[in-house]
Amino acid sequence: SGPAIVGTGTTTQVWMSDTNMARILQWGVTADSVCASNDTGSVVVTNAGIIGSVGTNFFDVALDNNGNIFACAFVTVQGDPSPRVFRYRATGTLPETNADWAVGGTNDTYAGASGIAVDPTGSYVAVAFEGPDGGFSTNGNTRILWATNGAVAANLDLGVVMEGDANHADTGCAWDAVGNVYYIDNYFSRWRTFSPPGTNQATTIALAGIQLIGGTPPPPSTTLQITRITVTGGKVDIDFSAGTNDLASMFAVLGAAVVNGPFTAVNGATITLLGPGRFQATFTAGPTTQYFRIAQQGGTTPPSQPAFTTISVSGSNIVLRFSGSSSDVASAFTILSATVANGSYSSDAAATITQASPGLFQASLPASGPTHFYRVRR
């Protein structure tokens, strides 16, 4: 029963609990990421102390990021003295025979342990219990235990009346990456979710990139145009288009630490021809954020396309900050607006544009009226 899957690729491990014997087994995988034929697994944990009691063999298993092993036993006989939830050390002589802690003996609120899961921090263990004699009693519940000692940190639904009924039969549980708990209450045929108490939030950091999705490459351009930027394995790839008669040797990659430069040649950049008018530049990613341009050898750096950097509201005004080339002046730009994102954009006469510093500009316009979408044009 189980299983628990840890690792990736050839380091993947498959863990299972044995419902016929009080033991936990582990399998590795071959170079093809499959279990070898006739591999019956390695016994990692045995617990002779619970063999012989009625229905006390391991039922589910989970591991934390440090390799500590957590297991639960499906005990349904009321008052059975056998423990129901266990933790074993990540290191030691195998098979492990002594648990760091074992809890739940004689306690019917620990009966019918069906699922176990460790939170991403390794601090908490969620365990789902059906209850004695197959569940459907007020003893069915999901509770959170401290991973260090098995003490109760929180009861999620023990004796809690839901839809006019305090009966529960919880059969499985899991955590997401930010600490929310999910469990199945089979009595109500519900999948329930609990968030941790207090104010909490989560942020997923995404790799900045520009991608054009589609099976057909963009058509070549007579002017330099970056069409895609990707970062893989510490390498930066910049796809760009230019004239159909241009050669890879005609171009160079320029980089800068700030968006308005100064830009200098990137060492080690290799530019290859992908097809008529289509090129790719490849180089090693630096340790900090960088901005890049493609320039034609012997020519001048192409002007930077204007791009918004921040949008904010100050008092009764909308403030649009954007970048351009260091040689640009404020009068070179026009703010366009529309009431829908894909609508018809026209010049916004209410916008006042000023220059904050070389290559950096600010537009201010009234915030009143309907929702608007904005563009900047040189």
KOLSEFI-561206 format. One record per residue (C-alpha): residue number from 1; z, x, y. Coordinates in steps of 0.05 Angstrom, whole numbers, m for minus. Layout:
<nodes>
seq,zz,xx,yy
NUM,Z,X,Y $
...
</nodes>
This chain:
<nodes>
seq,zz,xx,yy
1,0,0,0 $
2,m9,22,72 $
3,m47,63,90 $
4,m35,112,147 $
5,m93,155,172 $
6,m80,218,213 $
7,m125,274,237 $
8,m201,274,246 $
9,m261,303,210 $
10,m242,352,154 $
11,m169,351,176 $
12,m163,277,161 $
13,m104,257,117 $
14,m96,191,81 $
15,m24,170,67 $
16,m4,113,20 $
17,61,84,m5 $
18,68,69,m80 $
19,94,m1,m93 $
20,105,15,m167 $
21,148,76,m155 $
22,191,99,m97 $
23,143,152,m72 $
24,93,167,m17 $
25,27,203,m31 $
26,m21,241,13 $
27,m95,258,5 $
28,m139,308,42 $
29,m214,303,49 $
30,m272,347,31 $
31,m323,378,77 $
32,m360,311,74 $
33,m298,275,100 $
34,m286,238,34 $
35,m231,242,m18 $
36,m250,285,m77 $
37,m267,250,m143 $
38,m207,241,m189 $
39,m159,263,m134 $
40,m96,222,m147 $
41,m60,249,m85 $
42,m1,294,m74 $
43,69,267,m78 $
44,103,281,m12 $
45,165,237,m16 $
46,205,210,m73 $
47,270,172,m69 $
48,305,164,m136 $
49,362,131,m100 $
50,325,65,m92 $
51,291,64,m161 $
52,324,12,m205 $
53,340,m37,m150 $
54,299,m100,m149 $
55,235,m94,m109 $
56,257,m34,m68 $
57,196,12,m75 $
58,160,36,m12 $
59,112,m15,18 $
60,84,17,82 $
61,82,86,114 $
62,71,115,184 $
63,73,184,216 $
64,90,208,286 $
65,53,264,323 $
66,101,316,295 $
67,87,295,223 $
68,154,260,211 $
69,146,207,157 $
70,170,135,165 $
71,170,84,109 $
72,195,15,93 $
73,213,m21,28 $
74,197,m93,12 $
75,265,m119,m10 $
76,270,m195,m15 $
77,334,m206,m56 $
78,389,m230,m11 $
79,446,m181,m3 $
80,411,m124,m40 $
81,448,m59,m22 $
82,385,m16,m20 $
83,363,11,48 $
84,297,m16,75 $
85,273,32,129 $
86,271,109,122 $
87,252,172,159 $
88,236,239,126 $
89,228,307,158 $
90,160,336,174 $
91,177,402,140 $
92,215,424,78 $
93,205,432,3 $
94,158,380,m26 $
95,168,329,m50 $
96,221,307,0 $
97,278,270,m35 $
98,330,259,20 $
99,317,216,81 $
100,341,237,150 $
101,365,166,157 $
102,359,101,117 $
103,380,34,146 $
104,382,m40,128 $
105,422,m42,63 $
106,454,m111,48 $
107,426,m136,115 $
108,379,m195,103 $
109,349,m189,172 $
110,316,m126,143 $
111,289,m164,82 $
112,215,m165,65 $
113,196,m104,106 $
114,120,m109,107 $
115,95,m63,163 $
116,118,m1,200 $
117,88,36,260 $
118,110,92,307 $
119,97,89,382 $
120,53,142,415 $
121,113,180,442 $
122,149,184,375 $
123,210,152,406 $
124,208,83,373 $
125,191,53,306 $
126,168,m20,300 $
127,182,m55,234 $
128,158,m124,213 $
129,202,m164,165 $
130,181,m227,127 $
131,253,m245,110 $
132,286,m256,42 $
133,251,m291,m15 $
134,182,m287,15 $
135,201,m303,87 $
136,198,m370,123 $
137,269,m364,147 $
138,307,m348,210 $
139,315,m276,183 $
140,241,m260,190 $
141,230,m216,251 $
142,200,m154,283 $
143,249,m104,312 $
144,244,m37,347 $
145,286,21,321 $
146,302,88,352 $
147,261,141,315 $
148,318,191,318 $
149,370,152,279 $
150,343,83,260 $
151,390,45,306 $
152,364,m20,336 $
153,332,m12,404 $
154,306,m84,411 $
155,297,m148,371 $
156,232,m182,390 $
157,238,m250,355 $
158,300,m250,310 $
159,326,m322,315 $
160,283,m336,376 $
161,258,m407,379 $
162,182,m410,389 $
163,145,m476,390 $
164,211,m510,372 $
165,224,m468,310 $
166,265,m405,299 $
167,233,m388,232 $
168,189,m326,229 $
169,153,m286,174 $
170,126,m222,206 $
171,77,m183,163 $
172,48,m126,204 $
173,57,m87,269 $
174,23,m35,312 $
175,27,0,380 $
176,m27,14,431 $
177,m33,78,471 $
178,11,54,528 $
179,70,25,489 $
180,53,m48,478 $
181,74,m76,410 $
182,30,m122,369 $
183,53,m159,307 $
184,33,m216,261 $
185,79,m276,255 $
186,51,m307,191 $
187,98,m367,196 $
188,61,m391,258 $
189,m5,m357,241 $
190,0,m320,307 $
191,m15,m250,332 $
192,38,m234,384 $
193,41,m180,437 $
194,102,m153,473 $
195,101,m105,533 $
196,157,m56,546 $
197,208,m80,598 $
198,204,m62,671 $
199,146,m42,715 $
200,94,m3,676 $
201,21,16,684 $
202,m30,59,650 $
203,m89,100,675 $
204,m146,125,633 $
205,m179,186,664 $
206,m254,183,655 $
207,m302,242,659 $
208,m342,233,723 $
209,m416,229,707 $
210,m481,198,727 $
211,m522,170,670 $
212,m587,131,667 $
213,m586,88,604 $
214,m651,74,569 $
215,m698,101,517 $
216,m753,122,565 $
217,m741,182,611 $
218,m749,168,685 $
219,m817,183,714 $
220,m828,250,747 $
221,m818,254,821 $
222,m856,294,872 $
223,m789,311,904 $
224,m726,339,872 $
225,m682,285,842 $
226,m623,292,796 $
227,m628,239,741 $
228,m568,254,696 $
229,m506,297,693 $
230,m466,307,628 $
231,m410,353,606 $
232,m403,370,532 $
233,m362,426,501 $
234,m350,460,568 $
235,m425,460,585 $
236,m456,423,643 $
237,m526,395,635 $
238,m563,370,697 $
239,m629,334,685 $
240,m675,330,746 $
241,m746,313,763 $
242,m796,348,808 $
243,m871,357,815 $
244,m912,353,751 $
245,m941,422,765 $
246,m875,456,780 $
247,m846,510,736 $
248,m773,521,715 $
249,m773,589,750 $
250,m783,554,816 $
251,m712,523,817 $
252,m640,545,823 $
253,m573,510,815 $
254,m526,513,875 $
255,m452,496,872 $
256,m395,485,921 $
257,m321,468,918 $
258,m327,413,970 $
259,m381,361,979 $
260,m407,388,1045 $
261,m411,461,1022 $
262,m425,517,1033 $
263,m469,518,970 $
264,m484,583,933 $
265,m523,599,870 $
266,m488,584,803 $
267,m484,645,759 $
268,m511,639,689 $
269,m550,575,701 $
270,m611,567,655 $
271,m666,519,674 $
272,m716,495,622 $
273,m778,451,626 $
274,m770,386,585 $
275,m837,357,602 $
276,m885,351,660 $
277,m841,343,721 $
278,m776,339,680 $
279,m726,396,678 $
280,m656,411,653 $
281,m605,460,681 $
282,m549,485,636 $
283,m488,526,654 $
284,m414,535,639 $
285,m366,485,671 $
286,m317,515,720 $
287,m241,505,720 $
288,m241,460,782 $
289,m282,403,810 $
290,m350,425,835 $
291,m410,394,870 $
292,m481,414,852 $
293,m550,413,881 $
294,m618,435,856 $
295,m658,478,904 $
296,m728,506,901 $
297,m731,582,899 $
298,m751,612,965 $
299,m743,545,1000 $
300,m686,511,1035 $
301,m631,471,1003 $
302,m653,398,1000 $
303,m614,353,1046 $
304,m555,319,1014 $
305,m564,244,1002 $
306,m511,204,1040 $
307,m456,179,993 $
308,m393,138,1006 $
309,m328,175,993 $
310,m275,123,1010 $
311,m272,50,1033 $
312,m209,24,1066 $
313,m183,m28,1114 $
314,m149,m6,1178 $
315,m120,m64,1219 $
316,m177,m113,1230 $
317,m232,m62,1213 $
318,m266,m37,1151 $
319,m271,39,1149 $
320,m328,69,1109 $
321,m326,145,1100 $
322,m387,180,1074 $
323,m418,248,1066 $
324,m485,276,1087 $
325,m515,344,1102 $
326,m477,392,1146 $
327,m536,391,1195 $
328,m536,315,1202 $
329,m512,278,1264 $
330,m480,209,1267 $
331,m540,178,1300 $
332,m582,195,1239 $
333,m548,141,1197 $
334,m550,65,1193 $
335,m502,19,1157 $
336,m535,m37,1118 $
337,m499,m99,1093 $
338,m511,m160,1049 $
339,m469,m218,1024 $
340,m487,m205,950 $
341,m493,m139,914 $
342,m566,m146,897 $
343,m585,m184,960 $
344,m629,m167,1019 $
345,m595,m112,1060 $
346,m604,m109,1135 $
347,m577,m65,1190 $
348,m506,m82,1210 $
349,m504,m80,1286 $
350,m428,m84,1288 $
351,m420,m16,1254 $
352,m399,44,1296 $
353,m413,112,1264 $
354,m377,176,1284 $
355,m376,247,1257 $
356,m310,271,1229 $
357,m333,342,1212 $
358,m398,376,1191 $
359,m427,334,1135 $
360,m372,281,1138 $
361,m378,215,1175 $
362,m341,150,1187 $
363,m367,79,1200 $
364,m322,25,1228 $
365,m338,m49,1230 $
366,m300,m115,1234 $
367,m267,m139,1169 $
368,m272,m214,1185 $
369,m322,m261,1155 $
370,m348,m269,1084 $
371,m349,m215,1030 $
372,m400,m161,1045 $
373,m432,m103,1006 $
374,m452,m40,1043 $
375,m503,16,1039 $
376,m514,76,1083 $
377,m584,101,1100 $
378,m607,164,1134 $
</nodes>
